[in-house]
């Protein structure tokens, strides 16, 4: 039986919560589809134009490393300032820099450094938007509805990722990349319009968080770089008070670094081994999205295993197996099947982690905690890509992918032998 944390939020039913959640998630989905279409168009442009692992890795690093730099301050801002305004500002910054890139491409400036600069700027905005969005959703949804809303939200996101590669594949062969960029601008404006209609309740701070990082313990407010590290350590200490949640997050990070990271280079893999037709690139992404949609719907209806840690470890073993399958696929069709299975196993892990955090973390700390998670994930991915990208230009990519999956499987086997999956993600240590 899952134990109840003393820090778990009590059940509160905000007035008109369903309307606000629908508007909020709808606006985020509209904004996301434009961002996703542009994202696919850019990475496919690089993959098709260069077939270079290290250039593709550079694009990934530019986005994720910049996001890592702002995820902690972004989370701290989400705990102090107007969350709705933060989301509006981050969407506006993304739209403005995308307009700049669109104009540059339409005028014939297509240098890689320009693309990397814009991707980095968009990453800075995402570092603020990601923890703020998760923290805002926690304010809008009653505790008892959190697991199902997160599952449905994951399904909506998967539908976006199902449609966007197909749209990107259709557009990239018919429309200038500069005009494709403008799609993101339009959807960002629409998303901001939805957001303006959402009533986000003001935060009721219980730990004087508005005084700045370090205020929880009565210390003087910190500023600048010191505030950055204080906010990070505060979030780490708080989450480590939930041993199951911390352990599950570390499992996710490790698997992301080894079993999952090579598959971020799917476009380069497809172009090298199966062909450079845009429908093949779209097929790999669409089948992943189909899997995540089905997995999300199953989670929304079922709710997952009572023992969430066990569910995470089972699905993590599946990730390793499916990475093996992807690496050894002889053609695009079995590759697409394994992408579907991979997508199917992703929602249980993501939903269990996010829901456990939202159920246990007080609203006034949620921004910093999600910022910490975002920081860790944003750092792990570029570090992994910095290794796997250049490696894939030297060693057969199939061998690189098999090696990553093997390391992940050995790690999970070690955890299983060490003591099993544990009983809960939610129990808080007595001393925390």
C-alpha positions in Angstrom: 0.0 0.0 0.0 1.3 3.5 -0.9 2.1 5.4 2.2 0.9 9.0 2.7 3.5 11.7 3.0 3.0 14.2 5.8 3.8 16.8 3.2 1.2 15.7 0.7 -1.2 18.4 -0.3 -4.8 18.3 1.0 -7.7 17.9 -1.5 -8.8 21.3 -2.7 -11.4 21.8 -5.5 -10.7 25.2 -7.1 -13.8 26.9 -8.7 -14.0 26.3 -12.4 -10.9 24.2 -12.3 -11.8 22.1 -15.3 -12.4 25.2 -17.5 -9.0 26.6 -16.5 -7.2 23.4 -17.0 -8.7 22.9 -20.4 -7.8 26.4 -21.5 -4.3 26.1 -20.1 -3.5 22.7 -21.6 -5.2 23.7 -24.9 -3.0 26.8 -25.2 0.1 24.9 -24.3 -0.7 22.3 -26.9 -1.2 24.9 -29.7 2.1 26.6 -28.8 3.8 23.2 -28.7 2.7 22.1 -32.1 4.4 25.1 -33.8 7.5 24.6 -31.7 7.5 20.9 -32.6 7.1 21.4 -36.3 10.0 23.9 -36.3 12.1 21.6 -34.2 11.6 18.7 -36.6 12.2 20.9 -39.6 15.5 22.1 -38.2 17.0 18.8 -37.1 15.9 17.2 -40.4 17.5 20.0 -42.3 20.8 19.4 -40.5 20.5 15.6 -40.9 19.6 15.7 -44.6 22.1 18.4 -45.4 25.1 17.1 -43.6 24.4 13.5 -42.3 26.9 14.5 -39.6 26.6 13.1 -36.1 28.6 15.9 -34.5 26.7 18.7 -36.2 23.4 17.1 -35.2 24.8 16.8 -31.7 25.8 20.5 -31.7 22.1 21.4 -32.4 20.9 19.3 -29.5 23.6 20.6 -27.2 22.8 24.2 -28.1 19.1 23.7 -27.1 19.5 21.6 -24.0 22.6 23.3 -22.5 21.1 26.7 -22.7 17.9 25.3 -21.2 19.9 23.9 -18.3 21.3 27.4 -17.4 17.9 28.9 -16.9 16.0 26.0 -15.5 17.0 26.7 -11.8 16.4 30.5 -11.9 13.3 29.8 -14.0 12.0 27.5 -11.3 12.9 30.0 -8.6 11.1 32.8 -10.5 8.1 30.5 -10.8 8.0 30.3 -7.0 8.2 34.1 -6.5 6.6 35.9 -9.4 3.4 35.8 -11.5 3.6 32.4 -13.3 1.1 33.4 -16.0 3.3 36.4 -16.9 6.4 34.3 -17.0 4.8 31.9 -19.5 3.7 34.8 -21.6 7.2 36.4 -21.6 9.0 33.1 -22.5 6.5 32.4 -25.3 7.1 36.0 -26.6 10.9 35.6 -26.6 10.6 32.3 -28.5 8.4 34.0 -31.1 10.7 37.0 -31.5 13.9 35.0 -32.1 12.1 32.7 -34.4 10.9 35.7 -36.5 14.6 36.7 -36.7 15.7 33.3 -38.0 12.8 33.2 -40.5 13.8 36.5 -42.0 17.5 35.5 -42.1 16.6 32.2 -44.0 14.3 34.0 -46.4 17.2 36.4 -47.2 19.6 33.4 -47.8 21.5 33.4 -44.5 21.6 29.7 -43.5 24.9 29.3 -41.6 25.0 26.6 -38.9 26.1 29.2 -36.3 23.0 31.2 -36.8 20.8 28.2 -36.3 22.7 27.3 -33.1 22.4 30.8 -31.8 18.6 30.8 -32.2 18.3 27.3 -30.8 20.2 28.4 -27.7 18.0 31.5 -27.2 14.9 29.3 -27.6 16.4 27.0 -25.0 16.9 29.8 -22.5 13.1 30.6 -22.8 12.2 26.9 -22.5 14.3 26.7 -19.2 11.8 29.2 -17.7 8.7 27.8 -19.4 9.1 24.1 -18.5 9.2 24.3 -14.6 6.7 27.2 -14.7 4.2 25.2 -16.7 4.5 22.2 -14.4 4.1 24.4 -11.3 1.1 26.2 -12.8 -0.7 23.0 -13.6 -0.2 21.8 -10.0 -2.1 24.9 -8.9 -5.0 24.3 -11.2 -5.7 20.6 -10.7 -7.1 18.9 -7.6 -4.8 16.4 -6.0 -7.1 13.4 -6.6 -7.2 14.3 -10.4 -3.5 14.8 -10.8 -2.5 11.4 -12.1 -5.2 11.3 -14.7 -4.7 14.9 -15.8 -1.0 14.3 -16.2 -1.7 11.1 -18.2 -4.2 13.0 -20.5 -1.7 15.9 -20.8 0.9 13.4 -21.9 -1.5 12.0 -24.4 -2.3 15.4 -25.8 1.5 16.1 -26.1 1.8 12.8 -27.9 -0.9 13.8 -30.3 1.0 16.9 -31.0 4.2 14.9 -31.6 2.1 12.6 -33.9 0.9 15.4 -36.1 4.0 17.6 -36.1 6.5 15.3 -37.8 3.9 14.4 -40.5 3.3 18.1 -41.1 7.0 18.9 -41.0 7.7 16.1 -43.6 5.0 17.5 -45.9 6.2 21.1 -45.6 10.0 20.6 -45.8 9.7 19.3 -49.4 7.3 22.1 -50.5 7.9 25.2 -48.5 11.0 27.3 -47.7 12.4 26.7 -44.2 12.0 30.4 -43.5 8.2 30.2 -43.9 8.0 27.0 -41.7 9.6 29.0 -38.9 6.7 31.5 -39.1 4.3 28.7 -38.0 5.8 28.7 -34.6 5.3 32.5 -34.3 1.5 32.1 -35.1 1.0 29.2 -32.7 2.9 31.1 -29.9 0.5 34.1 -30.3 -2.5 31.8 -30.2 -1.1 30.0 -27.1 -0.6 33.4 -25.3 -4.3 34.2 -26.1 -5.5 31.0 -24.4 -3.2 31.7 -21.5 -4.7 35.2 -20.9 -8.1 33.6 -20.3 -6.8 31.2 -17.5 -7.3 32.3 -13.9 -4.2 31.3 -12.1 -4.7 31.7 -8.3 -2.0 33.6 -6.4 0.5 31.6 -4.4 0.1 31.4 -0.7 3.6 31.2 0.5 4.3 29.3 3.7 8.0 29.6 3.8 8.7 33.2 3.0 9.9 32.1 -0.4 9.3 35.5 -1.9 12.2 36.9 0.0 14.6 35.0 -2.2 16.6 31.8 -2.3 17.7 30.9 1.2 14.7 32.5 2.8 13.3 29.1 3.9 15.8 28.9 6.7 15.6 32.5 7.7 18.8 33.4 5.9 19.3 36.7 4.2 18.1 36.8 0.6 20.7 35.8 -1.9 21.3 37.3 -5.3 23.1 36.5 -8.6 25.2 33.4 -9.0 25.0 32.6 -5.2 21.2 32.6 -5.5 21.5 30.1 -8.4 23.5 27.6 -6.4 21.4 28.2 -3.2 18.2 27.5 -5.1 19.6 24.4 -6.7 20.9 23.0 -3.4 17.6 23.8 -1.7 15.6 21.9 -4.3 18.1 18.9 -4.2 17.9 18.7 -0.4 14.1 18.8 -0.4 13.7 16.1 -3.0 16.3 13.9 -1.4 13.9 13.9 1.6 11.8 11.6 -0.5 14.2 8.6 -1.1 11.9 6.8 -3.5 11.3 9.8 -5.6 15.0 10.7 -5.7 16.0 7.2 -6.6 13.5 7.0 -9.4 14.7 10.3 -10.8 18.3 9.0 -10.8 17.2 5.8 -12.6 15.5 7.9 -15.2 18.6 10.1 -15.6 21.0 7.2 -16.0 18.8 5.4 -18.5 18.4 8.7 -20.4 22.1 9.1 -20.6 22.8 5.6 -22.0 19.8 3.6 -23.2 17.7 6.6 -24.3 20.3 9.1 -25.5 21.4 7.3 -28.7 17.9 7.3 -29.9 17.8 11.1 -30.0 20.0 10.7 -33.1 17.2 8.8 -34.9 17.2 11.1 -37.9 20.9 10.6 -38.6 20.4 6.8 -38.1 17.5 6.7 -40.5 19.3 8.7 -43.2 22.5 6.6 -43.0 20.9 3.1 -43.0 17.5 3.4 -44.6 17.4 6.4 -46.9 17.0 10.1 -47.0 13.3 10.3 -47.9 11.4 12.6 -45.6 8.6 10.1 -45.1 11.1 7.7 -43.4 12.1 10.4 -41.0 8.4 11.2 -40.3 7.6 7.4 -39.9 10.2 7.0 -37.1 8.7 10.0 -35.2 5.1 9.3 -35.9 5.3 5.7 -34.7 7.0 6.9 -31.5 4.1 9.3 -30.9 1.5 6.6 -31.6 3.2 4.5 -28.9 3.1 7.4 -26.4 -0.5 8.1 -27.2 -1.5 4.5 -26.5 0.6 4.4 -23.4 -0.8 7.7 -22.1 -4.4 6.5 -22.7 -3.7 3.3 -20.9 -2.2 5.2 -17.9 -5.2 7.6 -17.9 -7.7 4.7 -17.7 -5.7 2.3 -15.5 -3.6 4.6 -13.3 -0.6 2.3 -13.3 0.8 -0.2 -10.8 0.3 0.6 -7.1 4.1 0.1 -6.7 5.3 2.9 -9.0 9.0 2.1 -8.5 8.4 -1.4 -9.8 6.6 0.1 -12.8 9.5 2.4 -13.6 12.1 -0.4 -13.4 10.1 -2.7 -15.6 9.6 0.0 -18.2 13.3 0.9 -18.0 14.3 -2.7 -18.8 12.0 -2.4 -21.8 13.8 0.7 -23.0 17.1 -1.2 -23.1 15.5 -4.1 -25.0 13.8 -1.8 -27.5 17.1 0.1 -28.1 18.7 -3.2 -29.0 15.8 -3.8 -31.4 16.2 -0.4 -33.0 20.0 -0.9 -33.5 19.6 -4.3 -35.1 16.6 -3.4 -37.4 17.3 -4.4 -41.0 14.9 -1.9 -42.5 12.6 1.0 -41.7 9.6 -1.1 -40.9 10.9 -3.2 -37.9 12.6 0.0 -36.8 9.2 1.7 -36.8 7.7 -1.2 -34.8 10.4 -0.8 -32.1 9.8 3.0 -32.0 6.1 2.3 -31.3 7.0 0.0 -28.4 9.5 2.4 -27.1 6.9 5.1 -27.1 4.4 2.8 -25.4 6.8 2.3 -22.4 7.6 6.0 -21.9 4.4 7.5 -20.3 4.4 5.2 -17.2 7.8 6.4 -16.2 7.2 10.1 -16.9 3.8 10.1 -15.4 4.9 8.3 -12.2 7.7 10.8 -11.6 5.8 14.0 -12.3 2.7 12.9 -10.4 4.7 11.8 -7.3 6.4 15.2 -7.2 3.2 17.1 -7.7 1.4 15.1 -4.9 4.2 15.7 -2.4 5.9 19.0 -3.1 4.2 22.2 -1.7 3.1 24.7 -4.5 5.6 27.3 -3.2 8.5 24.9 -3.8 7.3 23.2 -7.0 9.0 25.7 -9.4 12.4 25.1 -7.9 11.9 21.3 -7.7 10.8 21.1 -11.4 13.6 23.5 -12.3 16.1 21.1 -10.6 14.7 18.1 -12.6 14.8 20.2 -15.8 18.5 21.2 -15.0 19.5 17.5 -14.5 17.8 16.3 -17.6 19.0 19.3 -19.7 22.6 18.6 -18.6 22.5 14.8 -19.1 21.3 15.0 -22.7 23.9 17.3 -24.1 26.7 15.5 -22.2 25.5 12.2 -23.7 25.1 13.7 -27.1 28.7 15.2 -26.9 29.9 11.6 -26.5 27.5 9.7 -28.8 27.5 12.3 -31.6 31.2 12.3 -32.5 31.4 8.6 -31.7 28.8 7.9 -34.3 31.0 9.5 -36.9 33.9 7.2 -36.0 32.1 3.9 -35.0 29.1 2.2 -36.6 26.0 3.7 -35.0 24.5 0.3 -34.4 27.4 -0.6 -32.1 27.1 2.7 -30.2 23.4 2.1 -29.6 23.9 -1.5 -28.5 26.7 -0.4 -26.1 24.4 2.2 -24.5 21.6 -0.3 -24.1 24.0 -2.8 -22.5 25.2 -0.3 -20.0 21.6 0.6 -19.1 20.6 -3.1 -18.7 23.6 -3.9 -16.5 22.8 -0.9 -14.2 19.2 -2.0 -13.8 20.3 -5.6 -13.1 22.6 -4.3 -10.4 19.8 -2.4 -8.8 17.5 -5.5 -8.9 20.2 -7.6 -7.3 21.0 -4.9 -4.7 17.6 -4.9 -3.2 14.6 -4.8 -5.5 12.5 -2.0 -6.7 11.3 -0.7 -3.3 7.7 -0.1 -2.3 6.9 3.5 -2.9 8.0 6.8 -4.5 6.0 8.8 -1.9 7.3 8.1 1.6 9.3 10.9 3.1 12.1 10.2 5.5 11.5 11.1 9.1 14.5 13.4 9.3 13.7 15.3 6.1 
